[in-house]
Amino acid sequence: MIYFLVGLFAVGVLLPSYLNFSDYLAWVLVVTTGGLFLYGIISRILGGSTKIIAVAILACLFAALGIVRMQGVAGVDHVQIQSFNGNFAKVEGMVMTFPEQRETRGRIVLGDVLINNTSVNNFNVLVWHDRGEGVSIKDQVIVEGVLQVPEDFETTQGRTFEYGNYLAKDKIYLEMFDPSKFAIIPYDGFSIVRFLENLKKTFISRMESVLPEPHSSLAGGILLGEKQSLGNIWQEKFRIAGLTHIVVLSGYNISIVVAVILYLLGFLSILWSSVFSVLGIVFFALLVGGGSTVIRASVMASLLILARFLHRPYYALRGLFIAGFVMVLFNPLILTRDLSFQLSFLATLGIILFTPVADKIFKRVPQKLGLREIMVTTFSA
């Protein structure tokens, strides 16, 4: 049942992206739900079965919820955005995510933005700046430079990357390169995300002091997903070799976190070990920036811990669909614009569904050093 309902919710989210009459369809579904509810009450009074009616009501509700949720995504004034395109402006805003350091420049996302001292609503500004600026999350930043609307571009494989839509999922509709002014007003309060950011910076700094490049950057990518500092040359080498996934965080990282916490807290009751495990998952997800893959794995791991606490069986496929439902409910745009979410969901679905089949295909492969498990998992994904 849950797979059917989540699927209808996803269809409801997709409809407003491609159809113009989705507004009317949402109302039709709501009215139909009301009619089915009244029919169900009458049928119940007369002693008839209401199971099919209940399923139909839930189906209409989930489809309508998807449509309404997608329509509820705050719109932006594209005319206003275009008015800033190509013009020099002063932008002031708060750093919304962990600053990223690429090979030659830094990257920050500003929210709650003032452009030329005028408040703008519902969108963020991406700023590319010279590497070395000491900026942290929640700092207030003032920059001056030319604003540009993100444009699609052609990749080295000849495909067109819809860069504007990709950034739009994070409400980014303008970007600025190499601002002529870059002023920081440090955040003076306590924030758990700033604490975690400083913890990560300290960890990476210590690692860089004992490991040479590119080994330290590779370790940072494997442990914390910090692949940006690898540089374009090494990232391209990993891409050619088909090993980019090594420096991308996955559910495996989350499983290690959970296993370590459960092992260390084995002396506690199941209640407290479960609570601390979930908190550990949340803190780790915040520490590494909370990408789509990490969030999906975190939700699934939290459901596993909840099932363990309630002494109920855990079904990975059900956990995957619940995680997908929660993520799309929170941000419907990831369903069509976030390739990381799409690939993570589908790869995990492949592992869950095709592992039994792949296990039969590779049954002659020896289990020594986990070779069969590696081949089965890779083939399934």
C-alpha positions in Angstrom: 0.0 0.0 0.0 2.7 2.5 0.9 4.5 2.0 -2.4 1.2 2.8 -4.2 0.5 5.9 -2.2 4.0 7.3 -2.4 3.9 6.7 -6.2 0.7 8.7 -6.5 2.2 11.5 -4.4 5.2 11.6 -6.8 2.9 11.7 -9.8 1.0 14.6 -8.1 4.3 16.4 -7.7 5.2 15.8 -11.4 1.9 16.9 -12.9 2.3 20.7 -12.2 5.7 20.6 -13.8 4.3 19.4 -17.2 0.5 20.2 -17.2 -1.3 23.5 -17.1 -4.6 22.1 -15.8 -3.2 20.6 -12.6 -5.0 23.3 -10.5 -8.4 22.0 -11.6 -7.2 18.4 -11.2 -6.4 19.1 -7.5 -9.9 20.4 -6.9 -11.4 17.4 -8.7 -9.4 15.1 -6.5 -10.5 17.0 -3.3 -14.2 17.0 -4.3 -13.9 13.3 -5.3 -12.4 12.5 -1.8 -15.3 14.3 -0.1 -17.8 12.4 -2.2 -16.0 9.0 -1.4 -15.9 9.9 2.3 -19.7 10.6 2.4 -20.3 7.4 0.4 -18.2 5.5 2.8 -20.1 6.8 5.8 -23.4 5.8 4.1 -22.0 2.4 3.2 -20.8 1.8 6.7 -24.2 2.7 8.2 -25.8 0.2 5.8 -23.3 -2.5 6.8 -21.4 -2.6 3.6 -17.6 -3.0 3.1 -15.6 0.2 3.1 -12.1 -1.1 2.5 -12.0 -0.3 -1.2 -13.5 3.1 -0.5 -10.8 3.8 2.1 -8.1 2.9 -0.4 -9.6 5.2 -3.0 -9.8 8.1 -0.5 -6.2 7.7 0.4 -5.2 7.5 -3.2 -7.0 10.8 -4.0 -5.6 12.5 -1.0 -2.0 11.5 -1.7 -2.3 12.6 -5.4 -3.9 15.9 -4.4 -1.2 16.4 -1.7 1.5 16.0 -4.3 -0.2 18.6 -6.6 -0.8 21.1 -3.8 2.7 20.7 -2.4 4.3 21.4 -5.7 2.0 24.4 -6.3 2.9 25.6 -2.8 6.6 26.0 -3.7 7.1 29.8 -3.3 7.3 31.4 -6.6 9.8 34.0 -7.6 9.5 37.2 -9.5 11.4 36.4 -12.7 10.9 39.9 -14.0 12.7 41.2 -11.0 15.5 38.7 -11.3 16.0 39.6 -15.0 16.2 43.3 -14.0 19.3 42.5 -12.0 20.9 40.4 -14.7 24.2 41.9 -16.0 24.0 44.9 -13.6 26.5 45.9 -10.9 24.8 45.6 -7.5 25.5 45.6 -3.7 24.2 42.3 -2.1 23.9 41.7 1.6 22.8 38.4 3.0 23.4 35.5 5.5 25.6 32.5 4.6 23.0 29.7 4.4 25.2 26.6 3.8 28.7 25.5 4.6 31.2 27.5 2.5 32.9 25.3 -0.1 36.5 25.6 -1.3 37.1 24.6 -4.9 40.5 24.4 -6.6 40.8 28.1 -7.4 37.9 29.9 -5.6 35.4 29.7 -2.8 31.6 29.3 -3.1 28.9 30.6 -0.7 25.2 30.8 -0.8 23.5 34.0 0.6 19.9 34.0 1.8 17.6 36.7 3.3 19.1 38.9 0.7 19.1 42.7 0.2 20.0 43.9 -3.3 20.9 47.6 -3.4 19.3 47.9 0.1 16.0 46.4 -1.2 14.7 43.2 0.2 14.0 40.4 -2.3 11.9 37.4 -1.5 12.1 33.6 -2.1 15.5 33.3 -3.7 19.2 33.1 -2.8 22.4 34.4 -4.5 25.4 32.2 -5.2 28.8 34.1 -4.8 32.1 32.8 -6.2 35.0 34.5 -4.4 38.8 34.3 -4.1 39.9 31.4 -2.1 41.0 32.2 1.4 38.2 34.4 2.7 37.5 33.5 6.3 33.7 33.1 6.0 31.5 30.7 8.0 27.9 29.6 7.9 25.4 32.2 9.4 27.9 35.1 8.9 26.5 38.2 7.3 28.3 39.0 4.1 28.3 42.2 1.9 29.5 41.9 -1.6 29.6 44.2 -4.6 29.8 43.0 -8.2 27.9 42.0 -11.4 24.9 39.8 -10.9 24.1 37.1 -13.5 21.3 34.7 -14.2 22.8 31.1 -14.2 22.9 29.8 -17.8 22.9 26.3 -19.1 26.1 25.0 -20.6 27.4 22.1 -22.7 29.5 19.4 -20.9 32.6 17.8 -22.2 30.4 14.8 -23.3 28.4 17.1 -25.5 25.3 17.2 -23.3 23.5 20.3 -22.2 23.5 20.7 -18.4 20.5 22.6 -17.2 22.5 24.6 -14.7 19.7 27.1 -14.0 17.2 24.4 -13.0 19.8 22.6 -11.0 20.4 25.7 -8.8 16.7 26.5 -8.7 16.1 23.5 -6.5 18.1 25.4 -3.8 16.2 28.7 -4.6 19.4 30.1 -6.3 18.4 32.4 -9.2 21.4 34.8 -9.4 25.2 34.4 -9.0 28.1 36.7 -8.7 31.7 36.1 -9.8 34.8 37.7 -8.1 33.1 40.5 -6.2 35.1 43.8 -6.0 34.1 44.1 -2.4 33.8 41.2 0.2 33.0 42.2 3.7 32.2 39.8 6.6 30.1 40.6 9.7 30.8 37.6 11.9 27.9 35.8 13.6 28.3 36.4 17.4 25.9 33.8 18.8 26.2 30.0 19.3 25.1 27.7 16.5 25.4 24.0 16.4 26.0 24.1 12.6 28.9 26.5 13.2 30.3 24.3 15.9 30.1 21.3 13.5 31.7 23.4 10.7 34.7 24.3 13.0 35.0 20.7 14.0 35.2 19.6 10.4 37.7 22.3 9.6 39.9 21.2 12.5 39.7 17.5 11.4 40.6 18.3 7.8 43.4 20.6 8.9 44.9 17.9 11.1 44.6 15.4 8.3 46.3 17.7 5.9 49.2 18.1 8.4 50.0 14.3 8.3 49.0 13.4 4.7 50.4 14.9 1.5 48.3 15.9 -1.4 46.3 14.4 -3.1 46.1 11.8 -0.4 44.6 14.2 2.2 42.0 15.5 -0.2 41.1 11.9 -1.1 40.7 11.0 2.6 38.6 14.1 3.1 36.4 13.0 0.2 36.0 9.4 1.5 35.3 10.4 5.1 33.4 13.7 4.7 32.6 14.0 1.0 35.0 17.0 0.6 36.0 16.2 -3.0 36.2 19.8 -4.2 39.8 20.2 -3.1 40.9 17.3 -5.2 41.1 19.7 -8.1 39.8 19.3 -11.7 42.7 17.0 -12.8 42.2 14.3 -10.2 38.4 14.6 -10.4 38.6 14.0 -14.1 40.9 10.9 -13.5 38.4 9.5 -11.1 35.5 10.2 -13.6 37.4 8.4 -16.4 38.1 5.4 -14.2 34.5 5.3 -13.0 35.5 5.8 -9.4 33.9 9.1 -8.6 31.5 7.4 -6.2 34.5 6.7 -3.9 34.7 10.4 -2.9 30.9 10.9 -2.6 29.2 10.2 0.7 26.7 7.3 0.6 24.7 5.2 2.9 27.8 3.2 3.8 29.2 6.2 5.7 25.9 6.4 7.6 26.0 2.7 8.4 29.5 3.1 9.8 28.4 5.9 12.1 25.4 3.9 13.4 27.5 0.8 13.9 30.2 2.6 15.9 27.6 4.4 18.1 25.7 1.3 18.8 28.9 -0.5 19.7 30.1 2.2 22.0 26.8 2.6 23.7 26.1 -1.1 24.0 26.0 -0.9 27.8 23.0 1.5 27.6 19.3 0.5 27.4 17.8 0.2 23.9 16.0 3.4 24.4 19.0 5.6 25.1 21.2 3.8 22.5 18.5 4.4 19.9 18.2 8.1 20.9 22.0 8.7 20.8 22.2 6.8 17.5 19.6 9.0 15.8 21.3 12.1 17.2 24.6 10.9 15.9 23.0 10.4 12.4 21.6 14.0 12.5 24.9 15.5 13.6 26.9 13.6 11.0 24.4 14.7 8.3 24.8 18.3 9.4 28.6 17.9 9.6 28.9 16.8 6.0 26.4 19.4 4.6 23.3 17.3 4.3 23.3 16.3 0.6 20.5 14.3 -0.9 22.3 11.0 -0.7 23.2 11.6 3.0 19.6 12.7 3.9 18.1 9.6 2.1 20.5 7.3 4.0 20.0 9.1 7.3 16.2 8.8 7.1 16.5 5.1 6.3 18.9 4.5 9.1 16.7 6.3 11.6 13.7 4.2 10.5 15.9 1.1 11.1 16.7 2.2 14.6 13.1 3.0 15.3 12.1 -0.5 14.1 14.8 -2.0 16.4 13.4 0.0 19.3 9.8 -1.1 18.6 10.9 -4.7 18.0 9.4 -4.6 14.6 10.8 -6.0 11.3 12.5 -3.5 9.0 11.9 -3.6 5.3 14.5 -1.7 3.3 12.2 -1.1 0.4 9.6 0.4 2.6 12.2 2.6 4.3 13.4 3.8 0.9 9.9 4.9 -0.2 9.3 6.6 3.2 12.6 8.5 2.9 11.8 9.5 -0.6 8.3 10.7 0.4 9.7 12.8 3.3 12.4 14.4 1.1 10.1 15.3 -1.7 7.5 16.6 0.7 10.1 18.9 2.2 11.5 20.0 -1.2 9.4 18.9 -4.3 11.9 20.3 -6.7 14.4 17.6 -6.0 12.2 15.1 -7.8 12.9 16.6 -11.2 15.9 18.8 -10.7 18.3 17.0 -8.3 20.2 14.3 -10.1 21.9 13.3 -6.9 18.5 12.4 -5.3 17.4 10.6 -8.5 20.6 8.4 -8.8 20.8 7.7 -5.1 17.1 6.6 -4.9 17.4 4.4 -8.0 20.7 2.9 -7.1 19.4 1.9 -3.7 16.2 0.6 -5.3 18.4 -1.5 -7.6 20.4 -2.9 -4.7 17.2 -3.8 -2.8 15.4 -5.4 -5.7 18.1 -7.1 -7.8 20.6 -8.3 -5.1 18.8 -11.8 -4.9 19.1 -12.0 -8.7 22.7 -10.9 -8.9 23.6 -13.3 -6.1 22.5 -16.2 -8.3 24.4 -14.8 -11.3 27.7 -14.4 -9.3 27.3 -17.6 -7.2 30.5 -19.0 -8.6 32.5 -16.0 -7.5 34.4 -16.8 -4.3 33.3 -15.0 -1.1 36.9 -14.4 0.0 37.7 -10.7 0.8 34.1 -9.9 0.1 34.6 -10.2 -3.6 31.2 -11.7 -4.3 29.4 -9.1 -2.2 31.2 -6.3 -4.0 30.2 -7.6 -7.4 26.6 -8.3 -6.5 26.1 -4.9 -4.9 27.8 -3.1 -7.8 25.9 -5.0 -10.5 22.6 -4.4 -8.7 23.2 -0.6 -8.3 
